[in-house]
Structure formats: C-alpha cells, structure tokens
Amino acid sequence: MDARTLAVAGARARIAVGVAGVAAPGTAARIMGGRSGADGAAPLFVRMVGARDIALGLGAAIDRDDGARS
C-alpha cells in the first residue's frame, strides 16, 4: 500500500467515527465515559467532535489531481 491509499483509508475511518458520534452521541458518550458518561453535556461534546471528525475526514479524503500539495 502506498501512502496515499493509507491516508484515504484513515480519512474514511475518521468519517465513519464522526458519523457514529453524530448519529448516536449518547451511546458514544457511554462507551467513552462509562455508565454516567451520557449525562450532562457529554453527548453535546461527542456530537461536536463527531462533526469535526467528519469535516476533517472529508477534507483529507478529497482526491485532488490539480497539482495541489497537502
């Protein structure tokens, strides 16, 4: 595997984790913080981080053949 293939695979994994965080923030917060992890502002935080991961993953996964360097 070359570096570009690995980078795109990592970006896709980041998108998948982000989608999971946005779609089910309570569950993701419980996984990360235990039984009481879904209390308070934790789901909101998970949703914000999930949206950020989606944006970063999409930015990294876009295949540019215009000569731009990343």
mmCIF file of the N, C-alpha and C atoms, coordinates in Angstrom:
data_MODEL
# 
_entry.id   MODEL 
# 
loop_
_atom_site.group_PDB 
_atom_site.id 
_atom_site.type_symbol 
_atom_site.label_atom_id 
_atom_site.label_alt_id 
_atom_site.label_comp_id 
_atom_site.label_asym_id 
_atom_site.label_entity_id 
_atom_site.label_seq_id 
_atom_site.pdbx_PDB_ins_code 
_atom_site.Cartn_x 
_atom_site.Cartn_y 
_atom_site.Cartn_z 
_atom_site.occupancy 
_atom_site.B_iso_or_equiv 
_atom_site.pdbx_formal_charge 
_atom_site.auth_seq_id 
_atom_site.auth_comp_id 
_atom_site.auth_asym_id 
_atom_site.auth_atom_id 
_atom_site.pdbx_PDB_model_num 
ATOM 1   N N  . MET A 1 1  ? 0.836   -1.181 0.000  1.00 0.00 ? 1  MET A N  1 
ATOM 2   C CA . MET A 1 1  ? 0.000   0.000  0.000  1.00 0.00 ? 1  MET A CA 1 
ATOM 3   C C  . MET A 1 1  ? 0.878   1.239  0.000  1.00 0.00 ? 1  MET A C  1 
ATOM 4   N N  . ASP A 1 2  ? 0.473   2.196  -0.780 1.00 0.00 ? 2  ASP A N  1 
ATOM 5   C CA . ASP A 1 2  ? 1.232   3.442  -0.801 1.00 0.00 ? 2  ASP A CA 1 
ATOM 6   C C  . ASP A 1 2  ? 0.653   4.416  0.224  1.00 0.00 ? 2  ASP A C  1 
ATOM 7   N N  . ALA A 1 3  ? 1.345   5.514  0.414  1.00 0.00 ? 3  ALA A N  1 
ATOM 8   C CA . ALA A 1 3  ? 0.966   6.484  1.447  1.00 0.00 ? 3  ALA A CA 1 
ATOM 9   C C  . ALA A 1 3  ? -0.393  7.111  1.166  1.00 0.00 ? 3  ALA A C  1 
ATOM 10  N N  . ARG A 1 4  ? -0.705  7.353  -0.090 1.00 0.00 ? 4  ARG A N  1 
ATOM 11  C CA . ARG A 1 4  ? -1.983  7.974  -0.450 1.00 0.00 ? 4  ARG A CA 1 
ATOM 12  C C  . ARG A 1 4  ? -3.151  7.058  -0.093 1.00 0.00 ? 4  ARG A C  1 
ATOM 13  N N  . THR A 1 5  ? -3.011  5.769  -0.368 1.00 0.00 ? 5  THR A N  1 
ATOM 14  C CA . THR A 1 5  ? -4.063  4.806  -0.048 1.00 0.00 ? 5  THR A CA 1 
ATOM 15  C C  . THR A 1 5  ? -4.289  4.737  1.457  1.00 0.00 ? 5  THR A C  1 
ATOM 16  N N  . LEU A 1 6  ? -3.218  4.731  2.225  1.00 0.00 ? 6  LEU A N  1 
ATOM 17  C CA . LEU A 1 6  ? -3.342  4.709  3.680  1.00 0.00 ? 6  LEU A CA 1 
ATOM 18  C C  . LEU A 1 6  ? -3.993  5.986  4.205  1.00 0.00 ? 6  LEU A C  1 
ATOM 19  N N  . ALA A 1 7  ? -3.644  7.119  3.618  1.00 0.00 ? 7  ALA A N  1 
ATOM 20  C CA . ALA A 1 7  ? -4.231  8.384  4.057  1.00 0.00 ? 7  ALA A CA 1 
ATOM 21  C C  . ALA A 1 7  ? -5.729  8.423  3.783  1.00 0.00 ? 7  ALA A C  1 
ATOM 22  N N  . VAL A 1 8  ? -6.135  7.946  2.629  1.00 0.00 ? 8  VAL A N  1 
ATOM 23  C CA . VAL A 1 8  ? -7.565  7.926  2.295  1.00 0.00 ? 8  VAL A CA 1 
ATOM 24  C C  . VAL A 1 8  ? -8.305  6.947  3.200  1.00 0.00 ? 8  VAL A C  1 
ATOM 25  N N  . ALA A 1 9  ? -7.702  5.803  3.489  1.00 0.00 ? 9  ALA A N  1 
ATOM 26  C CA . ALA A 1 9  ? -8.335  4.840  4.398  1.00 0.00 ? 9  ALA A CA 1 
ATOM 27  C C  . ALA A 1 9  ? -8.494  5.433  5.797  1.00 0.00 ? 9  ALA A C  1 
ATOM 28  N N  . GLY A 1 10 ? -7.497  6.136  6.269  1.00 0.00 ? 10 GLY A N  1 
ATOM 29  C CA . GLY A 1 10 ? -7.593  6.798  7.569  1.00 0.00 ? 10 GLY A CA 1 
ATOM 30  C C  . GLY A 1 10 ? -8.660  7.882  7.585  1.00 0.00 ? 10 GLY A C  1 
ATOM 31  N N  . ALA A 1 11 ? -8.761  8.622  6.477  1.00 0.00 ? 11 ALA A N  1 
ATOM 32  C CA . ALA A 1 11 ? -9.788  9.658  6.373  1.00 0.00 ? 11 ALA A CA 1 
ATOM 33  C C  . ALA A 1 11 ? -11.179 9.042  6.386  1.00 0.00 ? 11 ALA A C  1 
ATOM 34  N N  . ARG A 1 12 ? -11.353 7.938  5.699  1.00 0.00 ? 12 ARG A N  1 
ATOM 35  C CA . ARG A 1 12 ? -12.660 7.269  5.685  1.00 0.00 ? 12 ARG A CA 1 
ATOM 36  C C  . ARG A 1 12 ? -13.014 6.722  7.063  1.00 0.00 ? 12 ARG A C  1 
ATOM 37  N N  . ALA A 1 13 ? -12.033 6.215  7.773  1.00 0.00 ? 13 ALA A N  1 
ATOM 38  C CA . ALA A 1 13 ? -12.283 5.735  9.136  1.00 0.00 ? 13 ALA A CA 1 
ATOM 39  C C  . ALA A 1 13 ? -12.687 6.894  10.044 1.00 0.00 ? 13 ALA A C  1 
ATOM 40  N N  . ARG A 1 14 ? -12.036 8.035  9.873  1.00 0.00 ? 14 ARG A N  1 
ATOM 41  C CA . ARG A 1 14 ? -12.387 9.213  10.670 1.00 0.00 ? 14 ARG A CA 1 
ATOM 42  C C  . ARG A 1 14 ? -13.809 9.667  10.377 1.00 0.00 ? 14 ARG A C  1 
ATOM 43  N N  . ILE A 1 15 ? -14.211 9.616  9.108  1.00 0.00 ? 15 ILE A N  1 
ATOM 44  C CA . ILE A 1 15 ? -15.583 9.966  8.738  1.00 0.00 ? 15 ILE A CA 1 
ATOM 45  C C  . ILE A 1 15 ? -16.560 9.010  9.406  1.00 0.00 ? 15 ILE A C  1 
ATOM 46  N N  . ALA A 1 16 ? -16.253 7.721  9.391  1.00 0.00 ? 16 ALA A N  1 
ATOM 47  C CA . ALA A 1 16 ? -17.148 6.724  9.990  1.00 0.00 ? 16 ALA A CA 1 
ATOM 48  C C  . ALA A 1 16 ? -17.300 6.951  11.495 1.00 0.00 ? 16 ALA A C  1 
ATOM 49  N N  . VAL A 1 17 ? -16.210 7.246  12.182 1.00 0.00 ? 17 VAL A N  1 
ATOM 50  C CA . VAL A 1 17 ? -16.281 7.514  13.616 1.00 0.00 ? 17 VAL A CA 1 
ATOM 51  C C  . VAL A 1 17 ? -17.086 8.792  13.869 1.00 0.00 ? 17 VAL A C  1 
ATOM 52  N N  . GLY A 1 18 ? -16.892 9.784  13.020 1.00 0.00 ? 18 GLY A N  1 
ATOM 53  C CA . GLY A 1 18 ? -17.642 11.028 13.165 1.00 0.00 ? 18 GLY A CA 1 
ATOM 54  C C  . GLY A 1 18 ? -19.130 10.839 12.965 1.00 0.00 ? 18 GLY A C  1 
ATOM 55  N N  . VAL A 1 19 ? -19.490 10.050 11.960 1.00 0.00 ? 19 VAL A N  1 
ATOM 56  C CA . VAL A 1 19 ? -20.910 9.777  11.713 1.00 0.00 ? 19 VAL A CA 1 
ATOM 57  C C  . VAL A 1 19 ? -21.521 9.044  12.901 1.00 0.00 ? 19 VAL A C  1 
ATOM 58  N N  . ALA A 1 20 ? -20.790 8.110  13.466 1.00 0.00 ? 20 ALA A N  1 
ATOM 59  C CA . ALA A 1 20 ? -21.294 7.386  14.640 1.00 0.00 ? 20 ALA A CA 1 
ATOM 60  C C  . ALA A 1 20 ? -21.495 8.336  15.816 1.00 0.00 ? 20 ALA A C  1 
ATOM 61  N N  . GLY A 1 21 ? -20.600 9.274  16.005 1.00 0.00 ? 21 GLY A N  1 
ATOM 62  C CA . GLY A 1 21 ? -20.733 10.232 17.093 1.00 0.00 ? 21 GLY A CA 1 
ATOM 63  C C  . GLY A 1 21 ? -21.894 11.182 16.906 1.00 0.00 ? 21 GLY A C  1 
ATOM 64  N N  . VAL A 1 22 ? -22.130 11.595 15.667 1.00 0.00 ? 22 VAL A N  1 
ATOM 65  C CA . VAL A 1 22 ? -23.242 12.496 15.394 1.00 0.00 ? 22 VAL A CA 1 
ATOM 66  C C  . VAL A 1 22 ? -24.572 11.751 15.449 1.00 0.00 ? 22 VAL A C  1 
ATOM 67  N N  . ALA A 1 23 ? -24.602 10.539 14.954 1.00 0.00 ? 23 ALA A N  1 
ATOM 68  C CA . ALA A 1 23 ? -25.854 9.781  14.889 1.00 0.00 ? 23 ALA A CA 1 
ATOM 69  C C  . ALA A 1 23 ? -26.296 9.258  16.250 1.00 0.00 ? 23 ALA A C  1 
ATOM 70  N N  . ALA A 1 24 ? -25.375 8.858  17.089 1.00 0.00 ? 24 ALA A N  1 
ATOM 71  C CA . ALA A 1 24 ? -25.722 8.291  18.399 1.00 0.00 ? 24 ALA A CA 1 
ATOM 72  C C  . ALA A 1 24 ? -24.792 8.850  19.472 1.00 0.00 ? 24 ALA A C  1 
ATOM 73  N N  . PRO A 1 25 ? -24.924 10.135 19.806 1.00 0.00 ? 25 PRO A N  1 
ATOM 74  C CA . PRO A 1 25 ? -23.992 10.737 20.757 1.00 0.00 ? 25 PRO A CA 1 
ATOM 75  C C  . PRO A 1 25 ? -24.093 10.156 22.162 1.00 0.00 ? 25 PRO A C  1 
ATOM 76  N N  . GLY A 1 26 ? -25.284 9.752  22.587 1.00 0.00 ? 26 GLY A N  1 
ATOM 77  C CA . GLY A 1 26 ? -25.431 9.174  23.922 1.00 0.00 ? 26 GLY A CA 1 
ATOM 78  C C  . GLY A 1 26 ? -24.688 7.861  24.064 1.00 0.00 ? 26 GLY A C  1 
ATOM 79  N N  . THR A 1 27 ? -24.828 7.022  23.051 1.00 0.00 ? 27 THR A N  1 
ATOM 80  C CA . THR A 1 27 ? -24.142 5.734  23.065 1.00 0.00 ? 27 THR A CA 1 
ATOM 81  C C  . THR A 1 27 ? -22.625 5.922  23.026 1.00 0.00 ? 27 THR A C  1 
ATOM 82  N N  . ALA A 1 28 ? -22.171 6.812  22.158 1.00 0.00 ? 28 ALA A N  1 
ATOM 83  C CA . ALA A 1 28 ? -20.731 7.060  22.061 1.00 0.00 ? 28 ALA A CA 1 
ATOM 84  C C  . ALA A 1 28 ? -20.192 7.633  23.365 1.00 0.00 ? 28 ALA A C  1 
ATOM 85  N N  . ALA A 1 29 ? -20.950 8.508  24.013 1.00 0.00 ? 29 ALA A N  1 
ATOM 86  C CA . ALA A 1 29 ? -20.504 9.078  25.289 1.00 0.00 ? 29 ALA A CA 1 
ATOM 87  C C  . ALA A 1 29 ? -20.433 8.005  26.373 1.00 0.00 ? 29 ALA A C  1 
ATOM 88  N N  . ARG A 1 30 ? -21.394 7.066  26.369 1.00 0.00 ? 30 ARG A N  1 
ATOM 89  C CA . ARG A 1 30 ? -21.348 5.970  27.345 1.00 0.00 ? 30 ARG A CA 1 
ATOM 90  C C  . ARG A 1 30 ? -20.144 5.071  27.093 1.00 0.00 ? 30 ARG A C  1 
ATOM 91  N N  . ILE A 1 31 ? -19.822 4.824  25.841 1.00 0.00 ? 31 ILE A N  1 
ATOM 92  C CA . ILE A 1 31 ? -18.667 3.984  25.512 1.00 0.00 ? 31 ILE A CA 1 
ATOM 93  C C  . ILE A 1 31 ? -17.379 4.642  26.009 1.00 0.00 ? 31 ILE A C  1 
ATOM 94  N N  . MET A 1 32 ? -17.278 5.953  25.840 1.00 0.00 ? 32 MET A N  1 
ATOM 95  C CA . MET A 1 32 ? -16.062 6.657  26.225 1.00 0.00 ? 32 MET A CA 1 
ATOM 96  C C  . MET A 1 32 ? -16.002 6.963  27.722 1.00 0.00 ? 32 MET A C  1 
ATOM 97  N N  . GLY A 1 33 ? -17.163 7.189  28.348 1.00 0.00 ? 33 GLY A N  1 
ATOM 98  C CA . GLY A 1 33 ? -17.134 7.649  29.726 1.00 0.00 ? 33 GLY A CA 1 
ATOM 99  C C  . GLY A 1 33 ? -17.788 6.743  30.745 1.00 0.00 ? 33 GLY A C  1 
ATOM 100 N N  . GLY A 1 34 ? -18.146 5.552  30.361 1.00 0.00 ? 34 GLY A N  1 
ATOM 101 C CA . GLY A 1 34 ? -18.785 4.651  31.307 1.00 0.00 ? 34 GLY A CA 1 
ATOM 102 C C  . GLY A 1 34 ? -20.275 4.906  31.418 1.00 0.00 ? 34 GLY A C  1 
ATOM 103 N N  . ARG A 1 35 ? -20.877 4.320  32.410 1.00 0.00 ? 35 ARG A N  1 
ATOM 104 C CA . ARG A 1 35 ? -22.333 4.369  32.569 1.00 0.00 ? 35 ARG A CA 1 
ATOM 105 C C  . ARG A 1 35 ? -22.845 5.802  32.725 1.00 0.00 ? 35 ARG A C  1 
ATOM 106 N N  . SER A 1 36 ? -22.136 6.639  33.451 1.00 0.00 ? 36 SER A N  1 
ATOM 107 C CA . SER A 1 36 ? -22.591 8.010  33.656 1.00 0.00 ? 36 SER A CA 1 
ATOM 108 C C  . SER A 1 36 ? -22.056 8.958  32.586 1.00 0.00 ? 36 SER A C  1 
ATOM 109 N N  . GLY A 1 37 ? -21.419 8.433  31.566 1.00 0.00 ? 37 GLY A N  1 
ATOM 110 C CA . GLY A 1 37 ? -20.843 9.268  30.517 1.00 0.00 ? 37 GLY A CA 1 
ATOM 111 C C  . GLY A 1 37 ? -21.855 9.989  29.665 1.00 0.00 ? 37 GLY A C  1 
ATOM 112 N N  . ALA A 1 38 ? -23.082 9.502  29.617 1.00 0.00 ? 38 ALA A N  1 
ATOM 113 C CA . ALA A 1 38 ? -24.096 10.124 28.779 1.00 0.00 ? 38 ALA A CA 1 
ATOM 114 C C  . ALA A 1 38 ? -24.853 11.218 29.517 1.00 0.00 ? 38 ALA A C  1 
ATOM 115 N N  . ASP A 1 39 ? -24.439 11.556 30.729 1.00 0.00 ? 39 ASP A N  1 
ATOM 116 C CA . ASP A 1 39 ? -25.106 12.606 31.498 1.00 0.00 ? 39 ASP A CA 1 
ATOM 117 C C  . ASP A 1 39 ? -24.518 13.969 31.159 1.00 0.00 ? 39 ASP A C  1 
ATOM 118 N N  . GLY A 1 40 ? -25.302 14.993 31.357 1.00 0.00 ? 40 GLY A N  1 
ATOM 119 C CA . GLY A 1 40 ? -24.816 16.359 31.217 1.00 0.00 ? 40 GLY A CA 1 
ATOM 120 C C  . GLY A 1 40 ? -24.511 16.741 29.775 1.00 0.00 ? 40 GLY A C  1 
ATOM 121 N N  . ALA A 1 41 ? -23.377 17.380 29.596 1.00 0.00 ? 41 ALA A N  1 
ATOM 122 C CA . ALA A 1 41 ? -23.000 17.921 28.297 1.00 0.00 ? 41 ALA A CA 1 
ATOM 123 C C  . ALA A 1 41 ? -22.188 16.945 27.445 1.00 0.00 ? 41 ALA A C  1 
ATOM 124 N N  . ALA A 1 42 ? -21.964 15.742 27.932 1.00 0.00 ? 42 ALA A N  1 
ATOM 125 C CA . ALA A 1 42 ? -21.131 14.781 27.198 1.00 0.00 ? 42 ALA A CA 1 
ATOM 126 C C  . ALA A 1 42 ? -21.677 14.465 25.801 1.00 0.00 ? 42 ALA A C  1 
ATOM 127 N N  . PRO A 1 43 ? -22.987 14.212 25.628 1.00 0.00 ? 43 PRO A N  1 
ATOM 128 C CA . PRO A 1 43 ? -23.482 13.947 24.272 1.00 0.00 ? 43 PRO A CA 1 
ATOM 129 C C  . PRO A 1 43 ? -23.283 15.131 23.324 1.00 0.00 ? 43 PRO A C  1 
ATOM 130 N N  . LEU A 1 44 ? -23.443 16.341 23.843 1.00 0.00 ? 44 LEU A N  1 
ATOM 131 C CA . LEU A 1 44 ? -23.209 17.523 23.011 1.00 0.00 ? 44 LEU A CA 1 
ATOM 132 C C  . LEU A 1 44 ? -21.753 17.586 22.567 1.00 0.00 ? 44 LEU A C  1 
ATOM 133 N N  . PHE A 1 45 ? -20.848 17.315 23.490 1.00 0.00 ? 45 PHE A N  1 
ATOM 134 C CA . PHE A 1 45 ? -19.427 17.315 23.174 1.00 0.00 ? 45 PHE A CA 1 
ATOM 135 C C  . PHE A 1 45 ? -19.100 16.247 22.129 1.00 0.00 ? 45 PHE A C  1 
ATOM 136 N N  . VAL A 1 46 ? -19.673 15.052 22.289 1.00 0.00 ? 46 VAL A N  1 
ATOM 137 C CA . VAL A 1 46 ? -19.433 13.965 21.334 1.00 0.00 ? 46 VAL A CA 1 
ATOM 138 C C  . VAL A 1 46 ? -19.963 14.359 19.956 1.00 0.00 ? 46 VAL A C  1 
ATOM 139 N N  . ARG A 1 47 ? -21.121 14.993 19.911 1.00 0.00 ? 47 ARG A N  1 
ATOM 140 C CA . ARG A 1 47 ? -21.682 15.427 18.628 1.00 0.00 ? 47 ARG A CA 1 
ATOM 141 C C  . ARG A 1 47 ? -20.789 16.474 17.969 1.00 0.00 ? 47 ARG A C  1 
ATOM 142 N N  . MET A 1 48 ? -20.244 17.413 18.753 1.00 0.00 ? 48 MET A N  1 
ATOM 143 C CA . MET A 1 48 ? -19.349 18.438 18.194 1.00 0.00 ? 48 MET A CA 1 
ATOM 144 C C  . MET A 1 48 ? -18.066 17.807 17.650 1.00 0.00 ? 48 MET A C  1 
ATOM 145 N N  . VAL A 1 49 ? -17.487 16.893 18.418 1.00 0.00 ? 49 VAL A N  1 
ATOM 146 C CA . VAL A 1 49 ? -16.257 16.233 17.970 1.00 0.00 ? 49 VAL A CA 1 
ATOM 147 C C  . VAL A 1 49 ? -16.540 15.361 16.748 1.00 0.00 ? 49 VAL A C  1 
ATOM 148 N N  . GLY A 1 50 ? -17.705 14.722 16.713 1.00 0.00 ? 50 GLY A N  1 
ATOM 149 C CA . GLY A 1 50 ? -18.084 13.914 15.550 1.00 0.00 ? 50 GLY A CA 1 
ATOM 150 C C  . GLY A 1 50 ? -18.204 14.750 14.292 1.00 0.00 ? 50 GLY A C  1 
ATOM 151 N N  . ALA A 1 51 ? -18.835 15.923 14.409 1.00 0.00 ? 51 ALA A N  1 
ATOM 152 C CA . ALA A 1 51 ? -18.960 16.813 13.250 1.00 0.00 ? 51 ALA A CA 1 
ATOM 153 C C  . ALA A 1 51 ? -17.584 17.284 12.783 1.00 0.00 ? 51 ALA A C  1 
ATOM 154 N N  . ARG A 1 52 ? -16.711 17.557 13.734 1.00 0.00 ? 52 ARG A N  1 
ATOM 155 C CA . ARG A 1 52 ? -15.344 17.967 13.392 1.00 0.00 ? 52 ARG A CA 1 
ATOM 156 C C  . ARG A 1 52 ? -14.603 16.846 12.666 1.00 0.00 ? 52 ARG A C  1 
ATOM 157 N N  . ASP A 1 53 ? -14.762 15.618 13.154 1.00 0.00 ? 53 ASP A N  1 
ATOM 158 C CA . ASP A 1 53 ? -14.104 14.486 12.510 1.00 0.00 ? 53 ASP A CA 1 
ATOM 159 C C  . ASP A 1 53 ? -14.626 14.275 11.088 1.00 0.00 ? 53 ASP A C  1 
ATOM 160 N N  . ILE A 1 54 ? -15.922 14.458 10.879 1.00 0.00 ? 54 ILE A N  1 
ATOM 161 C CA . ILE A 1 54 ? -16.471 14.336 9.525  1.00 0.00 ? 54 ILE A CA 1 
ATOM 162 C C  . ILE A 1 54 ? -15.843 15.372 8.614  1.00 0.00 ? 54 ILE A C  1 
ATOM 163 N N  . ALA A 1 55 ? -15.774 16.615 9.068  1.00 0.00 ? 55 ALA A N  1 
ATOM 164 C CA . ALA A 1 55 ? -15.205 17.679 8.239  1.00 0.00 ? 55 ALA A CA 1 
ATOM 165 C C  . ALA A 1 55 ? -13.726 17.425 7.931  1.00 0.00 ? 55 ALA A C  1 
ATOM 166 N N  . LEU A 1 56 ? -12.962 17.027 8.937  1.00 0.00 ? 56 LEU A N  1 
ATOM 167 C CA . LEU A 1 56 ? -11.541 16.759 8.708  1.00 0.00 ? 56 LEU A CA 1 
ATOM 168 C C  . LEU A 1 56 ? -11.338 15.548 7.796  1.00 0.00 ? 56 LEU A C  1 
ATOM 169 N N  . GLY A 1 57 ? -12.160 14.519 7.990  1.00 0.00 ? 57 GLY A N  1 
ATOM 170 C CA . GLY A 1 57 ? -12.058 13.335 7.136  1.00 0.00 ? 57 GLY A CA 1 
ATOM 171 C C  . GLY A 1 57 ? -12.399 13.638 5.691  1.00 0.00 ? 57 GLY A C  1 
ATOM 172 N N  . LEU A 1 58 ? -13.453 14.440 5.494  1.00 0.00 ? 58 LEU A N  1 
ATOM 173 C CA . LEU A 1 58 ? -13.819 14.807 4.115  1.00 0.00 ? 58 LEU A CA 1 
ATOM 174 C C  . LEU A 1 58 ? -12.721 15.636 3.463  1.00 0.00 ? 58 LEU A C  1 
ATOM 175 N N  . GLY A 1 59 ? -12.141 16.544 4.220  1.00 0.00 ? 59 GLY A N  1 
ATOM 176 C CA . GLY A 1 59 ? -11.057 17.363 3.681  1.00 0.00 ? 59 GLY A CA 1 
ATOM 177 C C  . GLY A 1 59 ? -9.856  16.529 3.285  1.00 0.00 ? 59 GLY A C  1 
ATOM 178 N N  . ALA A 1 60 ? -9.561  15.495 4.047  1.00 0.00 ? 60 ALA A N  1 
ATOM 179 C CA . ALA A 1 60 ? -8.412  14.644 3.737  1.00 0.00 ? 60 ALA A CA 1 
ATOM 180 C C  . ALA A 1 60 ? -8.721  13.636 2.643  1.00 0.00 ? 60 ALA A C  1 
ATOM 181 N N  . ALA A 1 61 ? -9.995  13.241 2.510  1.00 0.00 ? 61 ALA A N  1 
ATOM 182 C CA . ALA A 1 61 ? -10.348 12.203 1.546  1.00 0.00 ? 61 ALA A CA 1 
ATOM 183 C C  . ALA A 1 61 ? -10.568 12.730 0.136  1.00 0.00 ? 61 ALA A C  1 
ATOM 184 N N  . ILE A 1 62 ? -10.744 14.037 0.005  1.00 0.00 ? 62 ILE A N  1 
ATOM 185 C CA . ILE A 1 62 ? -10.974 14.596 -1.331 1.00 0.00 ? 62 ILE A CA 1 
ATOM 186 C C  . ILE A 1 62 ? -9.736  14.358 -2.179 1.00 0.00 ? 62 ILE A C  1 
ATOM 187 N N  . ASP A 1 63 ? -9.950  13.740 -3.300 1.00 0.00 ? 63 ASP A N  1 
ATOM 188 C CA . ASP A 1 63 ? -8.841  13.410 -4.201 1.00 0.00 ? 63 ASP A CA 1 
ATOM 189 C C  . ASP A 1 63 ? -8.627  14.572 -5.163 1.00 0.00 ? 63 ASP A C  1 
ATOM 190 N N  . ARG A 1 64 ? -7.525  15.266 -4.982 1.00 0.00 ? 64 ARG A N  1 
ATOM 191 C CA . ARG A 1 64 ? -7.230  16.407 -5.845 1.00 0.00 ? 64 ARG A CA 1 
ATOM 192 C C  . ARG A 1 64 ? -6.127  16.032 -6.822 1.00 0.00 ? 64 ARG A C  1 
ATOM 193 N N  . ASP A 1 65 ? -6.429  16.152 -8.080 1.00 0.00 ? 65 ASP A N  1 
ATOM 194 C CA . ASP A 1 65 ? -5.426  15.899 -9.103 1.00 0.00 ? 65 ASP A CA 1 
ATOM 195 C C  . ASP A 1 65 ? -5.040  17.188 -9.824 1.00 0.00 ? 65 ASP A C  1 
ATOM 196 N N  . ASP A 1 66 ? -5.188  18.316 -9.121 1.00 0.00 ? 66 ASP A N  1 
ATOM 197 C CA . ASP A 1 66 ? -4.880  19.602 -9.738 1.00 0.00 ? 66 ASP A CA 1 
ATOM 198 C C  . ASP A 1 66 ? -3.461  20.064 -9.442 1.00 0.00 ? 66 ASP A C  1 
ATOM 199 N N  . GLY A 1 67 ? -2.659  19.193 -8.887 1.00 0.00 ? 67 GLY A N  1 
ATOM 200 C CA . GLY A 1 67 ? -1.286  19.533 -8.575 1.00 0.00 ? 67 GLY A CA 1 
ATOM 201 C C  . GLY A 1 67 ? -1.103  20.169 -7.219 1.00 0.00 ? 67 GLY A C  1 
ATOM 202 N N  . ALA A 1 68 ? -2.183  20.347 -6.475 1.00 0.00 ? 68 ALA A N  1 
ATOM 203 C CA . ALA A 1 68 ? -2.085  20.954 -5.153 1.00 0.00 ? 68 ALA A CA 1 
ATOM 204 C C  . ALA A 1 68 ? -1.406  19.982 -4.199 1.00 0.00 ? 68 ALA A C  1 
ATOM 205 N N  . ARG A 1 69 ? -0.599  20.493 -3.320 1.00 0.00 ? 69 ARG A N  1 
ATOM 206 C CA . ARG A 1 69 ? 0.078   19.661 -2.345 1.00 0.00 ? 69 ARG A CA 1 
ATOM 207 C C  . ARG A 1 69 ? -0.602  19.833 -1.009 1.00 0.00 ? 69 ARG A C  1 
ATOM 208 N N  . SER A 1 70 ? -0.715  18.744 -0.281 1.00 0.00 ? 70 SER A N  1 
ATOM 209 C CA . SER A 1 70 ? -1.324  18.846 1.051  1.00 0.00 ? 70 SER A CA 1 
ATOM 210 C C  . SER A 1 70 ? -0.314  18.627 2.120  1.00 0.00 ? 70 SER A C  1 
# 
